[in-house]
Amino acid sequence: MLRQSFDRELHRLQDEMLVLGSMVEKAIIRSVETLRNRDVEAARQIVADDLKINRKRFDIEEECIQLVATQQPIAGDLRTIVSVLHVIVDLERMADHAEGIAKIAIMMGGEPPLKPLIDIPRMAEKAVDMLRRSLEAFIERDVEEAKRICEEDDEVDALYDQVYRELLTYMLQDPRNITRATWLLWVAHNLERIADRATNICERAVFLSTGKMEDLNVSKY
């Protein structure tokens, strides 16, 4: 494969990664919407659509393996392929977290809301923003932006702690609240994990530029 053709394949690989990222972003947003709107049918669709996300991840993985096997890339090219492999795994895991939120929406069904959803949508908005920007930092090889995004993970952690404390209060006030409060805690935990995985993508963006892996998700909170 000529160099120009190989470069096209590398760019296409990253474009496919961005398509997967877009699918995951939509799943996260929709999962929180189904929870807010008590839309069980939409939640079931998110669960069903997770198979498409899994299939997309496996297709990209196959393309990565094919490139390694047939072209034996070295140095920066190999870093790119290996990094894409790691990123698509994180993206697929984020989709699993979104699916988990949708399943909670299904379990909650027509149950009256325990409390108005305020901090959970804020967590989702921040996590999605971190995901979108982390992929941009990866494509642009923007080390400084990647590090900034990782620092913002503390905001999601702070929101999670706030949700945890508030829901714990509801549980202590009335044991009948425990089940519904636990469901919302699971939702918050899924969103917190999504933000953590966005920092993993940022670490890969730094690796692409420097050739060194750094642990950027060091909480200051």
ABEGO torsion letter per residue (X at the ends): XBAAAAAAAAAAAAAAAAAAAAAAAAAAAAAAAAAAAGBAAAAAAAAAAAAAAAAAAAAAAAAAAAAAAAAGBBEAAAAAAAAAAAAAAAAAAAAAAAAAAAAAAAAAEABBBABBBAAAAAAAAAAAAAAAAAAAAAAAGBAAAAAAAAAAAAAAAAAAAAAAAAAAAAAAABAAAAAAAAAAAAAAAAAAAAAAAAAAAAAAAAAAAAGBBBBABBBAX
